[in-house]
Amino acid sequence: MDYKETFTGLVFSILLIFTNSCSSGVKKATDSPPEKTLVSGKIDEKVTCSENPEFTYSLYLPSKAIPGTSQTWPVIIAFDPHGSGLTPVRKYRELAEKCGYILAGSNNSKNGQTASETENIVHSLILDFLSRYPIDTNRIYVAGFSGGSRVASLAALTHKEIKGVIGCGAGFPGWNQLPAQKFDYFGCVGLADFNLNEMVRLDTSLQKMHFRHCLVTFDGPHEWPPMEIMEKGFLWLSFNAMKDGRIKKDDLLIGSIKTKMAKLATNQMEEKNRLESAGFLEYGLNCLEGLANVTSIEKVLVELKQNPGYRRQLKHRKNLLIKEQMEQKMMTDQLFVKDKKWWKNQIGKYKSTGNSSDDVEENMKNKRLLSFLRLVCYSNARAALNQNNIALSFRIIDIYELSDPMNPEPDYLRSILFMREQDTVSSMAQLQKALDKGFSDKVRIIQQNEFQGLKDYRPYFDLLQKIK
């Protein structure tokens, strides 16, 4: 595969910075004091950028990171696809404390923004951190999930200050040229994530381009990764900093990781899932090479990859990924062609196989395909709505609901469509169904254009009152 393919046709979102393990870096003098008192060891949900007050971010300073002192700290700036900087900061604050990272999350970066809007946000955040905080300028990192992962990669592609990226659930943004500079890239993706194929292809491309890179998978869907997976990313960035001489070599940390790797390597040789075992060993080698003698671990990995069971599992996964690509294309091709009955049958096959098959890899593939279909339906339904194509919108939303019956979004979208048809009663009935399924975005309802004329309509008022 031509690695240039990796840089085309993807989506956006925004930022997370984080650093690891003890030791201080080069002192960075602050030009001006923060405009508000920042407290170490506590999340600040909204910090305003000094030079650009329209942008804010959530922030966590480790308890030992005292503003005004000479010690410097690594930073991870995180981007969430929905512009919720608080989400990654809350989820990983314990890691930030444990590893000694300043952690921030943009409250402005989100899916659907232009490249120039994204660049303005990223530039303002980096400038704010360079001018206000005691950061180690050799350890500025970004992270992101989904569209936010693409934003993080874009930031690293265009800002040489950024030394590494933790990309979760999505790869690079659409990019029509080779990177001007290289950076460390740690990718992580769930085995039930519809972007697994993309992340595997990106990992192969980074290998061809001689990027320092690592890919870790986990048992989960399209979501911010669990704490233990994100910790692997933090550690990997820190080990790379040690290799480059950007921080002092931590023999205690290296020794503890090596001991753990050696112990688990032996145990995982007996596991049924040899692909998972090999991935674990490859991650350990990726971290420790150049810092410790890893001959024993390399030997175990070679033996594992020669095992017939491993080869069968690897071939099976590769074949399923190829099949998955074909089925994704089929879905996009047939979305506007096949009727509801055909889609009900097709979706039923994915669901029934996923519930009954003993083939874990096949089950994961079907879960990824269902998630992919939901994304395709959502995107096309919104596009049809924007074009005011009522009939097509209803058709796609019906398929969307078949793929995810408990998702309130199809009901909410139908409520908008009924309002456009001036059927207020049916609209309120659909809105009620959305609320019954857990829809709780009161602000979105209030700001929806189609509902602007219902402020004095009692059924609408009563529905709003049900949302806390």
C-alpha positions as CSV (number, residue, x, y, z in Angstrom):
1,M,0.0,0.0,0.0
2,D,1.2,3.5,-0.9
3,Y,1.7,5.3,2.4
4,K,0.4,8.5,0.9
5,E,-3.1,6.9,1.1
6,T,-2.9,7.3,4.9
7,F,-3.0,11.1,4.6
8,T,-6.3,11.4,2.7
9,G,-10.0,11.6,3.4
10,L,-10.3,11.7,7.2
11,V,-12.0,13.9,9.9
12,F,-10.9,16.4,12.7
13,S,-11.1,17.3,16.5
14,I,-8.6,18.5,19.2
15,L,-5.8,18.4,21.9
16,L,-4.2,16.9,25.1
17,I,-0.7,17.4,26.5
18,F,1.0,15.1,29.0
19,T,4.5,14.0,30.2
20,N,5.9,11.3,32.3
21,S,8.0,10.2,35.1
22,C,10.2,12.1,37.5
23,S,13.1,14.5,36.6
24,S,12.9,18.1,35.7
25,G,13.8,19.8,32.4
26,V,15.0,23.1,31.1
27,K,13.6,26.0,33.0
28,K,11.2,28.2,31.0
29,A,10.7,31.6,32.4
30,T,7.2,33.0,32.3
31,D,6.7,36.3,30.6
32,S,3.6,37.3,32.7
33,P,1.7,35.8,35.6
34,P,-1.5,33.9,35.1
35,E,-4.6,36.0,35.1
36,K,-6.2,33.7,37.7
37,T,-4.8,31.8,40.6
38,L,-4.1,28.2,39.5
39,V,-4.2,25.4,42.1
40,S,-2.0,22.4,41.9
41,G,-3.6,19.0,42.4
42,K,-7.0,20.2,41.4
43,I,-8.9,20.4,38.0
44,D,-9.6,23.9,36.7
45,E,-12.5,23.4,34.3
46,K,-12.0,26.6,32.4
47,V,-8.8,28.5,31.9
48,T,-8.8,31.4,29.4
49,C,-6.0,31.8,26.9
50,S,-4.2,35.1,27.7
51,E,-3.6,36.3,24.2
52,N,-6.9,34.9,22.8
53,P,-9.7,35.1,25.4
54,E,-12.2,33.3,23.1
55,F,-10.4,30.0,23.7
56,T,-10.4,28.1,26.9
57,Y,-9.1,24.8,28.2
58,S,-9.5,22.5,31.2
59,L,-6.3,22.0,33.2
60,Y,-4.7,19.7,35.7
61,L,-1.4,20.7,37.4
62,P,0.2,17.8,39.4
63,S,0.3,18.5,43.1
64,K,4.0,19.1,43.0
65,A,3.9,21.5,40.1
66,I,3.9,24.7,42.0
67,P,3.6,27.8,39.8
68,G,6.5,30.2,40.2
69,T,9.0,27.5,41.1
70,S,12.1,26.6,38.9
71,Q,11.1,23.0,38.2
72,T,9.7,22.3,34.7
73,W,7.1,19.7,33.7
74,P,6.1,17.8,30.6
75,V,2.7,18.7,29.2
76,I,0.0,16.8,27.2
77,I,-2.7,18.9,25.4
78,A,-5.7,16.8,24.6
79,F,-8.5,17.2,21.9
80,D,-11.9,15.8,22.3
81,P,-14.2,15.5,19.2
82,H,-17.0,17.3,21.0
83,G,-15.0,20.1,22.4
84,S,-15.1,18.7,25.9
85,G,-11.7,19.4,27.3
86,L,-12.9,18.3,30.7
87,T,-13.5,14.8,29.5
88,P,-9.8,13.7,29.0
89,V,-8.7,15.8,32.0
90,R,-11.1,14.1,34.3
91,K,-10.4,10.6,32.8
92,Y,-6.6,10.8,33.1
93,R,-6.0,13.2,36.0
94,E,-4.7,10.3,38.2
95,L,-2.2,9.4,35.5
96,A,-1.1,13.0,35.2
97,E,-0.5,13.0,39.0
98,K,1.2,9.7,39.0
99,C,3.5,10.4,36.1
100,G,4.1,14.1,36.7
101,Y,2.4,15.6,33.6
102,I,0.6,18.8,33.2
103,L,-2.6,17.8,31.5
104,A,-4.9,20.1,29.5
105,G,-7.9,19.7,27.2
106,S,-9.3,22.2,24.7
107,N,-12.8,23.4,25.2
108,N,-13.1,24.8,21.7
109,S,-11.7,22.2,19.3
110,K,-14.4,19.9,17.9
111,N,-15.4,18.0,14.8
112,G,-16.6,20.0,11.8
113,Q,-14.2,22.9,12.0
114,T,-12.0,24.1,9.1
115,A,-8.3,23.7,9.1
116,S,-7.7,27.4,9.7
117,E,-10.1,27.3,12.7
118,T,-8.3,24.3,14.1
119,E,-4.8,25.9,13.6
120,N,-6.0,29.1,15.4
121,I,-7.0,27.1,18.4
122,V,-3.8,24.9,18.5
123,H,-1.5,28.0,18.0
124,S,-3.3,29.8,20.9
125,L,-3.0,26.9,23.2
126,I,0.7,26.3,22.5
127,L,1.5,30.0,22.9
128,D,-0.4,30.1,26.2
129,F,1.5,27.2,27.7
130,L,4.9,28.5,26.5
131,S,4.2,31.9,28.1
132,R,2.4,30.9,31.3
133,Y,3.6,27.6,32.7
134,P,6.9,26.0,33.8
135,I,6.9,23.4,31.1
136,D,9.7,21.4,29.7
137,T,9.9,22.6,26.1
138,N,11.6,19.3,25.1
139,R,8.5,17.4,26.2
140,I,5.5,19.0,24.7
141,Y,3.0,16.4,23.5
142,V,-0.5,16.3,22.2
143,A,-3.3,13.6,22.3
144,G,-6.7,13.2,21.0
145,F,-9.6,10.8,20.4
146,S,-11.4,10.3,17.1
147,G,-11.6,13.6,15.3
148,G,-9.5,15.0,18.1
149,S,-6.8,12.5,17.3
150,R,-6.7,14.0,13.8
151,V,-6.3,17.4,15.3
152,A,-3.5,16.3,17.5
153,S,-1.7,14.8,14.5
154,L,-2.3,18.0,12.5
155,A,-0.8,20.0,15.3
156,A,2.4,17.8,15.3
157,L,2.6,18.0,11.5
158,T,2.6,21.8,11.6
159,H,4.3,22.7,14.9
160,K,7.9,21.6,15.5
161,E,7.6,22.3,19.2
162,I,5.5,19.1,19.5
163,K,7.6,16.0,20.2
164,G,5.0,13.3,20.2
165,V,1.3,12.3,19.7
166,I,-1.0,9.9,21.4
167,G,-3.6,9.2,18.7
168,C,-6.7,7.3,19.9
169,G,-9.2,5.8,17.6
170,A,-8.2,7.7,14.4
171,G,-5.1,8.5,12.4
172,F,-3.9,11.5,10.5
173,P,-6.1,14.2,9.0
174,G,-6.5,14.5,5.3
175,W,-2.9,15.4,4.2
176,N,-1.6,15.8,0.6
177,Q,2.1,16.1,1.3
178,L,4.8,14.3,3.2
179,P,5.5,15.5,6.8
180,A,8.0,18.3,7.1
181,Q,9.2,17.0,10.4
182,K,8.9,13.7,12.3
183,F,7.5,13.1,15.8
184,D,6.9,10.1,18.0
185,Y,3.5,8.5,17.4
186,F,1.7,6.2,19.8
187,G,-1.5,4.9,18.4
188,C,-4.2,3.0,20.4
189,V,-7.5,1.6,19.1
190,G,-10.3,-0.7,20.3
191,L,-10.7,-4.1,18.6
192,A,-14.4,-3.1,18.2
193,D,-13.5,0.3,16.8
194,F,-14.6,0.9,13.2
195,N,-11.2,2.7,12.7
196,L,-9.1,-0.3,13.5
197,N,-8.3,-0.9,9.8
198,E,-7.2,2.7,9.4
199,M,-4.9,2.5,12.5
200,V,-3.3,-0.7,11.3
201,R,-2.6,0.9,7.8
202,L,-1.2,4.0,9.4
203,D,1.1,2.0,11.6
204,T,2.4,0.3,8.4
205,S,2.9,3.6,6.7
206,L,4.8,5.1,9.7
207,Q,7.1,2.1,9.5
208,K,7.9,2.9,5.9
209,M,8.5,6.6,6.6
210,H,10.8,5.6,9.5
211,F,8.8,7.3,12.2
212,R,9.3,6.2,15.7
213,H,5.9,4.6,16.3
214,C,3.9,2.1,18.3
215,L,0.3,0.7,18.0
216,V,-1.6,-0.8,21.0
217,T,-5.0,-2.4,20.8
218,F,-7.6,-3.0,23.6
219,D,-10.9,-4.8,24.0
220,G,-13.3,-2.0,23.5
221,P,-15.3,0.2,21.0
222,H,-14.7,3.7,19.5
223,E,-13.9,5.6,22.8
224,W,-11.2,7.3,24.8
225,P,-9.0,4.3,25.9
226,P,-9.0,2.9,29.4
227,M,-6.5,4.2,31.9
228,E,-4.0,1.3,31.6
229,I,-3.8,1.8,27.8
230,M,-3.2,5.5,28.1
231,E,-0.6,4.9,30.7
232,K,1.3,2.8,28.1
233,G,1.3,5.9,25.9
234,F,2.7,8.1,28.6
235,L,5.4,5.6,29.5
236,W,6.4,5.1,25.8
237,L,6.8,8.9,25.4
238,S,9.0,9.0,28.5
239,F,11.2,6.1,27.4
240,N,11.7,7.9,24.1
241,A,12.7,11.0,25.9
242,M,15.3,9.0,27.9
243,K,16.7,7.5,24.6
244,D,17.1,11.0,23.2
245,G,18.7,12.4,26.3
246,R,15.9,14.8,26.9
247,I,15.5,13.5,30.4
248,K,17.7,11.5,32.7
249,K,17.7,7.8,32.3
250,D,15.5,6.3,35.1
251,D,17.1,2.9,35.8
252,L,14.5,2.1,38.5
253,L,11.6,2.5,36.1
254,I,13.4,0.7,33.3
255,G,14.2,-2.3,35.6
256,S,10.7,-2.5,36.9
257,I,9.2,-2.6,33.4
258,K,11.8,-5.1,32.2
259,T,11.0,-7.4,35.2
260,K,7.3,-7.1,34.5
261,M,7.8,-7.8,30.8
262,A,9.9,-10.9,31.5
263,K,7.3,-12.3,33.9
264,L,4.2,-11.7,31.8
265,A,6.0,-12.8,28.6
266,T,6.3,-16.3,30.0
267,N,2.7,-16.3,31.2
268,Q,1.2,-15.0,28.0
269,M,2.9,-17.7,25.9
270,E,0.2,-20.0,27.4
271,E,-2.7,-17.7,26.4
272,K,-5.1,-18.7,23.6
273,N,-4.9,-15.2,22.0
274,R,-1.3,-15.2,20.8
275,L,-1.8,-12.0,18.9
276,E,-2.5,-10.2,22.1
277,S,0.6,-11.8,23.6
278,A,2.8,-10.7,20.7
279,G,1.4,-7.2,20.8
280,F,2.3,-7.0,24.5
281,L,5.9,-8.2,23.9
282,E,6.3,-5.8,21.0
283,Y,5.2,-2.9,23.1
284,G,7.8,-3.8,25.8
285,L,10.6,-4.1,23.3
286,N,9.6,-0.8,21.7
287,C,9.9,0.9,25.1
288,L,13.1,-0.8,26.3
289,E,15.3,-1.1,23.2
290,G,18.4,1.1,23.6
291,L,17.8,1.3,27.3
292,A,18.2,-2.2,28.6
293,N,19.3,-5.7,27.5
294,V,16.1,-7.2,26.0
295,T,17.6,-10.4,24.5
296,S,15.4,-12.7,26.5
297,I,12.2,-10.9,25.6
298,E,13.2,-10.9,21.9
299,K,13.8,-14.6,22.0
300,V,10.3,-15.2,23.5
301,L,8.7,-13.0,20.8
302,V,10.5,-14.9,18.0
303,E,9.4,-18.2,19.3
304,L,5.8,-16.9,19.6
305,K,5.7,-15.7,16.0
306,Q,7.0,-19.1,14.8
307,N,4.1,-20.8,16.6
308,P,1.6,-22.2,14.1
309,G,-1.3,-21.0,16.3
310,Y,0.0,-17.4,16.1
311,R,0.4,-17.6,12.3
312,R,-3.2,-18.9,12.0
313,Q,-4.6,-16.1,14.2
314,L,-2.6,-13.4,12.3
315,K,-3.7,-14.7,8.9
316,H,-7.3,-14.9,10.1
317,R,-7.3,-11.3,11.4
318,K,-5.7,-10.0,8.2
319,N,-8.3,-11.8,6.1
320,L,-11.1,-10.3,8.2
321,L,-9.7,-6.8,7.9
322,I,-9.7,-7.2,4.1
323,K,-13.3,-8.5,4.2
324,E,-14.3,-5.7,6.5
325,Q,-13.0,-3.1,4.0
326,M,-15.1,-4.7,1.3
327,E,-18.2,-4.7,3.5
328,Q,-17.7,-1.1,4.5
329,K,-17.6,-0.1,0.8
330,M,-20.8,-2.2,0.2
331,M,-22.5,-0.3,3.0
332,T,-21.8,3.1,1.6
333,D,-22.7,1.9,-1.9
334,Q,-26.0,0.4,-0.9
335,L,-27.2,3.1,1.6
336,F,-29.2,5.0,-1.0
337,V,-30.2,1.9,-3.0
338,K,-31.5,-0.9,-0.7
339,D,-34.8,-0.7,1.1
340,K,-35.5,-1.0,4.8
341,K,-36.3,-4.7,4.6
342,W,-33.0,-5.5,3.0
343,W,-31.1,-3.5,5.7
344,K,-33.0,-5.1,8.5
345,N,-31.9,-8.5,7.2
346,Q,-28.3,-7.4,6.7
347,I,-28.1,-5.8,10.2
348,G,-29.7,-8.9,11.7
349,K,-26.9,-11.0,10.3
350,Y,-24.2,-8.9,11.9
351,K,-26.0,-8.9,15.2
352,S,-26.8,-12.7,15.3
353,T,-23.3,-13.7,14.3
354,G,-21.9,-11.4,16.9
355,N,-24.0,-13.0,19.7
356,S,-23.5,-16.6,18.8
357,S,-20.2,-17.1,17.1
358,D,-17.3,-18.6,19.0
359,D,-14.9,-16.7,16.7
360,V,-13.9,-13.6,18.8
361,E,-12.2,-11.9,15.8
362,E,-15.4,-12.4,13.7
363,N,-17.5,-11.0,16.5
364,M,-15.3,-7.9,16.7
365,K,-15.4,-7.4,13.0
366,N,-19.2,-7.4,13.1
367,K,-19.3,-4.9,15.9
368,R,-16.9,-2.7,13.9
369,L,-19.2,-2.9,10.9
370,L,-22.3,-2.0,12.9
371,S,-20.5,1.0,14.4
372,F,-19.3,2.0,10.9
373,L,-22.9,1.8,9.6
374,R,-24.1,4.0,12.5
375,L,-21.5,6.6,11.6
376,V,-22.4,6.5,7.9
377,C,-26.1,6.8,8.7
378,Y,-25.6,9.7,11.1
379,S,-23.3,11.6,8.7
380,N,-25.6,11.1,5.7
381,A,-28.8,11.9,7.6
382,R,-27.3,15.2,8.7
383,A,-26.2,16.0,5.2
384,A,-29.7,15.2,3.9
385,L,-31.2,17.4,6.6
386,N,-28.9,20.3,5.6
387,Q,-30.1,19.8,2.0
388,N,-33.7,19.7,3.2
389,N,-34.2,16.4,1.5
390,I,-37.0,15.2,3.8
391,A,-37.8,11.8,2.1
392,L,-34.1,10.8,2.0
393,S,-33.6,11.9,5.6
394,F,-36.4,9.7,6.8
395,R,-35.1,6.7,4.9
396,I,-31.6,7.0,6.2
397,I,-32.8,7.6,9.8
398,D,-34.8,4.4,9.6
399,I,-31.7,2.4,8.8
400,Y,-29.8,4.3,11.5
401,E,-32.4,3.2,14.1
402,L,-32.2,-0.4,12.9
403,S,-28.5,-0.4,13.5
404,D,-28.8,1.1,17.0
405,P,-32.4,0.8,18.4
406,M,-31.6,2.3,21.8
407,N,-29.8,5.4,20.4
408,P,-32.0,8.5,20.9
409,E,-30.4,10.4,18.0
410,P,-32.7,8.9,15.2
411,D,-35.8,10.0,17.2
412,Y,-34.4,13.4,17.7
413,L,-33.6,13.8,14.0
414,R,-37.1,12.7,13.2
415,S,-38.6,15.3,15.5
416,I,-36.8,17.9,13.5
417,L,-38.1,16.5,10.2
418,F,-41.7,16.5,11.5
419,M,-41.4,20.1,12.5
420,R,-40.3,20.9,8.9
421,E,-43.4,19.2,7.8
422,Q,-45.4,21.3,10.3
423,D,-46.5,18.2,12.1
424,T,-45.9,19.4,15.7
425,V,-47.8,16.5,17.4
426,S,-45.6,13.9,15.7
427,S,-42.5,16.0,16.4
428,M,-43.2,16.1,20.1
429,A,-43.9,12.3,20.1
430,Q,-40.5,11.7,18.6
431,L,-38.8,14.1,21.0
432,Q,-40.4,12.2,23.8
433,K,-39.0,9.0,22.5
434,A,-35.6,10.5,22.3
435,L,-35.9,11.6,26.0
436,D,-37.1,8.2,27.0
437,K,-33.9,6.7,25.5
438,G,-31.7,9.1,27.4
439,F,-31.4,12.2,25.2
440,S,-30.4,15.0,27.6
441,D,-28.9,17.8,25.6
442,K,-31.3,20.6,26.6
443,V,-29.2,23.3,25.1
444,R,-29.2,21.6,21.7
445,I,-33.0,21.4,21.7
446,I,-33.4,25.1,22.7
447,Q,-31.0,26.2,20.0
448,Q,-32.6,24.0,17.3
449,N,-34.1,26.4,14.7
450,E,-37.1,24.2,14.1
451,F,-38.2,24.5,17.7
452,Q,-37.8,28.3,18.0
453,G,-41.5,28.9,17.5
454,L,-42.6,26.5,20.3
455,K,-41.6,28.6,23.3
456,D,-45.2,29.0,24.4
457,Y,-46.3,25.6,23.3
458,R,-47.2,23.6,26.5
459,P,-46.2,20.1,25.4
460,Y,-42.8,21.4,24.3
461,F,-42.4,23.3,27.6
462,D,-43.3,20.2,29.5
463,L,-40.7,18.1,27.7
464,L,-38.0,20.6,28.4
465,Q,-38.9,20.5,32.1
466,K,-38.2,16.7,32.1
467,I,-34.5,17.3,31.3
468,K,-32.4,18.1,34.3
